Amino acid sequence: MLENFNTKYAGKTRKWTGTDIESRFQKVSKKIPDNPSVKFYKDNPIDYSHNNYGFRTPDDFKFEKGNVFLGCSITYGIGVHIEDTWGYKLSKEIGGKFWNLGVGGTGIGTARRLLNDIEKVVKVENVFLYMAFPYRYEMYFPDDNAWQTWSPTVEGNPNESLSSNWFKRALIHEKNMLQYWHSNFDAIKWYCHKNNLPLYHLTGENARYTDNIYSTKLDINLNFTNQSITELFKNHHSQAKTINKTKANLKFARDFMHPNVSSHNNIFEDFKKLLSGKKPNESDPNYKPEFLSKTIKKSII
């Protein structure tokens, strides 16, 4: 129940995880030692603490009331402190326990599965879903006794059969991707409906600040200049008034790949608009979701 990548770290704290790799940070630190983001995270290291089920949330699941947050590594909070994540901010804003079910590298299928399981260990009051990336399929592998997520845009796929031409032609075809997305998304909506739970979601084109995340990653070989690294992610950064000046000036998360503190704050602000009824979503007849950014389309077709 509630199996996820971090189940093995239940009750444990990690200093580095996922794309937030110590060796990469050290390399970047040598290249741009005076960068505000580098200085800040050197002085303020991140702890990835996991509760009794392996989720990055301060409290253990003890059948208490709280708010559920579904998503991928952005919701998990890769590269930022837990208090700077959009979900933590929103939970503080509305009150209640912060049940962060974000799992790095996963998609809508994982979110649906975890939501079905969570009612066995907590009392859900609100459900928040932030998911912009549809190219992720969760499948159960009996040989490994584990759920795994596969994405056709991830290089180095260890299962060659899933990297075959058949896989590229079939599973990553837009019709199949959207079918998988919508069937799981509809299941999430039905679950919330039958349990009388409010569901707030930013998906598709409404999940801003992520459209170029997967095409503007820091060069792993660190072949960049100070000027180019300053420009990287400029579209994901804003001087948010609701966070302190130091954090507002951080152009990067610690892994130099995921949304920074200001971007998390912007997502938080978008959910506040959604709560007040100002943000359109899929229930709006004029809303037309567009999942395939031009960059991603070009890379997989």
C-alpha positions in Angstrom: 0.0 0.0 0.0 1.2 3.5 -1.0 4.4 2.0 -2.5 6.6 4.6 -4.1 10.3 5.2 -5.0 11.0 6.5 -1.5 9.3 3.7 0.5 12.7 2.3 1.3 13.6 5.7 3.0 10.6 5.7 5.3 11.5 7.4 8.5 14.8 8.5 7.1 16.4 11.8 6.0 18.5 12.1 2.8 20.9 14.9 2.0 20.6 14.3 -1.8 18.1 12.6 -4.0 16.9 12.2 -7.6 18.4 14.8 -9.9 19.7 16.7 -6.8 23.2 15.2 -7.0 26.0 16.3 -4.8 28.7 15.8 -7.4 26.8 18.0 -9.9 26.3 20.7 -7.3 30.1 20.7 -6.5 31.0 21.0 -10.2 28.6 24.0 -10.6 29.9 25.5 -7.4 33.4 25.6 -8.8 32.2 27.1 -12.1 30.2 29.9 -10.6 31.1 30.2 -6.9 29.6 33.6 -6.5 26.2 32.7 -7.9 23.5 33.6 -5.3 21.9 30.1 -5.6 25.2 28.3 -5.1 26.0 30.5 -2.0 22.5 30.0 -0.5 22.4 26.3 -0.8 26.0 25.9 0.5 24.9 27.9 3.6 21.5 26.3 3.8 21.7 22.6 2.9 18.5 20.7 2.1 17.2 17.8 4.1 14.8 15.4 2.4 13.0 13.9 5.3 10.4 11.2 4.8 7.6 10.1 7.0 6.5 6.6 8.0 5.4 5.7 4.5 8.3 7.3 2.7 6.7 10.6 1.6 8.3 14.0 2.0 6.0 15.4 4.6 6.6 16.5 8.2 4.0 14.3 9.8 3.5 10.5 9.9 0.2 9.2 8.6 -2.0 8.6 11.7 -5.5 8.9 10.4 -5.7 12.6 11.0 -7.4 15.2 8.8 -5.3 17.0 6.2 -4.8 18.1 2.6 -3.5 15.7 -0.1 -1.1 17.0 -2.7 -0.5 14.9 -5.8 2.2 15.3 -8.4 5.7 14.5 -9.5 9.1 15.8 -8.5 7.9 19.3 -8.5 5.3 18.6 -5.9 7.9 16.4 -4.0 10.1 19.5 -4.0 13.4 18.4 -5.7 16.0 21.1 -5.2 14.2 23.3 -2.7 13.5 23.2 1.1 10.2 21.7 2.0 8.9 25.0 3.3 9.4 26.6 -0.1 7.3 24.0 -2.0 4.0 25.1 -3.4 2.1 22.4 -1.5 3.6 23.3 1.9 2.7 27.0 1.3 -0.8 26.2 0.3 -1.4 23.9 3.2 -0.2 26.6 5.6 -2.5 29.1 3.9 -5.7 27.0 4.2 -4.8 25.0 7.4 -4.7 21.3 8.1 -2.1 18.6 7.9 0.2 18.6 4.8 0.0 15.2 3.1 2.6 15.5 0.3 2.2 12.5 -2.0 4.5 13.9 -4.7 6.8 11.3 -6.1 9.7 12.2 -8.5 9.5 10.8 -12.0 5.9 9.7 -11.8 2.7 10.7 -13.7 -1.1 10.8 -13.4 -1.4 7.0 -13.0 0.7 7.1 -9.8 -1.3 10.0 -8.5 -4.5 8.0 -9.0 -3.1 4.9 -7.3 -1.8 6.8 -4.3 -5.1 8.7 -3.9 -7.0 5.4 -3.8 -4.7 4.1 -1.0 -4.3 7.2 1.2 -7.9 7.0 2.6 -6.7 3.9 4.5 -4.3 5.9 6.7 -5.5 9.6 6.8 -8.7 11.6 6.6 -8.7 13.6 3.4 -10.2 17.1 3.4 -9.0 18.5 0.1 -7.2 17.2 -2.9 -4.7 19.2 -5.0 -3.3 17.9 -8.2 -0.4 19.6 -10.1 0.6 17.6 -13.2 1.8 19.0 -16.5 3.7 16.2 -18.0 1.7 13.3 -19.6 4.4 11.1 -21.0 4.7 8.8 -18.0 3.2 5.3 -17.6 3.1 3.5 -14.4 3.3 -0.3 -14.6 3.8 -3.1 -12.1 6.7 -5.4 -12.7 6.2 -8.7 -10.9 9.9 -9.7 -11.2 10.9 -6.7 -9.2 7.7 -6.7 -7.1 7.6 -2.9 -7.7 5.7 -0.2 -9.5 7.8 1.5 -12.1 7.3 4.6 -14.2 8.4 4.7 -17.8 8.8 7.7 -20.1 9.7 7.7 -23.8 11.6 11.0 -23.3 14.0 9.6 -20.7 17.3 8.5 -22.2 19.0 5.3 -21.0 15.8 3.3 -20.6 17.0 0.0 -19.1 14.3 -2.0 -20.7 15.1 -2.2 -24.4 11.7 -3.6 -25.3 10.1 -0.4 -24.1 12.5 1.6 -26.2 11.6 -0.3 -29.4 10.1 1.2 -32.5 6.8 -0.5 -31.5 6.8 1.3 -28.2 7.6 4.6 -29.8 4.8 4.1 -32.4 2.2 2.8 -30.0 2.4 3.9 -26.4 3.8 7.4 -27.1 1.3 8.1 -29.8 -0.7 11.1 -28.7 -4.0 9.2 -28.7 -2.7 6.6 -26.3 -1.0 9.2 -24.1 -4.1 11.2 -23.8 -6.3 8.1 -23.3 -4.0 7.1 -20.4 -4.0 10.6 -19.0 -7.8 11.2 -19.2 -8.8 7.7 -17.9 -6.7 8.3 -14.7 -7.7 11.9 -14.4 -11.3 10.9 -14.7 -10.8 8.3 -12.0 -9.3 11.0 -9.7 -12.3 13.2 -10.3 -14.8 10.3 -9.7 -13.0 9.3 -6.5 -13.3 12.9 -5.2 -16.9 13.1 -6.3 -18.1 9.9 -4.7 -16.2 10.9 -1.4 -17.5 14.4 -1.5 -14.0 15.8 -1.6 -13.0 19.2 -3.2 -10.6 18.7 -6.1 -8.4 21.5 -7.2 -6.1 20.9 -10.2 -3.7 22.7 -12.5 -3.0 20.4 -15.4 -2.2 20.8 -19.1 -1.6 24.4 -20.2 -2.8 25.7 -16.9 0.2 24.1 -15.1 2.5 27.0 -16.0 6.3 27.3 -15.2 6.9 23.7 -16.5 6.5 23.9 -20.2 10.2 24.3 -20.9 11.6 22.5 -17.8 12.5 19.4 -19.8 14.2 21.3 -22.6 16.2 23.9 -20.6 18.1 21.7 -18.2 21.6 22.7 -17.2 24.2 21.1 -19.4 25.4 18.0 -17.5 28.9 18.6 -19.0 28.8 22.1 -17.5 29.7 23.6 -20.9 28.3 27.1 -20.1 29.3 30.6 -19.4 28.3 32.8 -16.5 26.1 34.7 -18.9 24.3 31.6 -20.2 23.6 30.2 -16.8 22.2 33.6 -15.7 19.7 33.5 -18.5 18.7 29.8 -17.9 15.2 29.5 -16.5 14.6 33.2 -16.7 11.0 32.5 -17.8 10.5 30.5 -14.6 11.6 33.3 -12.3 9.8 36.3 -10.9 10.3 38.7 -8.0 7.5 37.3 -5.9 6.4 39.7 -3.2 5.3 37.0 -0.8 8.8 35.5 -0.3 11.8 37.1 1.2 14.2 39.0 -1.1 17.1 36.5 -0.7 15.0 33.6 -1.9 13.3 35.7 -4.6 16.8 36.2 -6.1 17.5 32.5 -6.4 17.3 31.8 -10.1 17.9 28.0 -9.6 16.8 25.1 -7.5 19.8 23.2 -6.0 19.7 20.6 -8.8 19.7 23.4 -11.5 16.9 21.5 -13.3 13.6 21.9 -11.4 11.5 25.0 -10.6 13.1 27.5 -8.2 11.6 29.0 -5.1 9.8 31.8 -7.0 8.3 29.3 -9.4 6.9 27.3 -6.5 5.5 30.5 -5.1 3.9 31.3 -8.5 2.3 27.8 -8.5 1.0 28.5 -5.0 -0.5 31.8 -6.1 -2.2 30.0 -9.1 -3.8 27.6 -6.7 -5.0 30.5 -4.5 -6.7 31.9 -7.6 -8.2 28.5 -8.3 -9.6 28.4 -4.8 -11.2 31.8 -5.3 -12.7 30.7 -8.6 -10.5 32.9 -10.8 -8.5 30.2 -12.6 -10.1 28.2 -15.5 -9.8 24.4 -15.5 -11.0 21.4 -17.5 -14.6 22.0 -16.3 -14.6 25.2 -18.2 -16.2 24.5 -21.7 -13.7 27.0 -23.3 -10.7 25.2 -21.9 -8.7 23.2 -24.4 -5.8 21.3 -22.8 -2.6 21.2 -24.8 -0.1 18.7 -23.4 2.4 18.5 -26.3 4.8 21.4 -26.3 6.7 21.9 -29.6 10.0 21.0 -27.9 8.8 17.7 -26.5 6.9 16.8 -29.7 10.1 17.3 -31.7 12.1 15.1 -29.3 9.9 12.0 -29.4 8.3 11.9 -32.8 
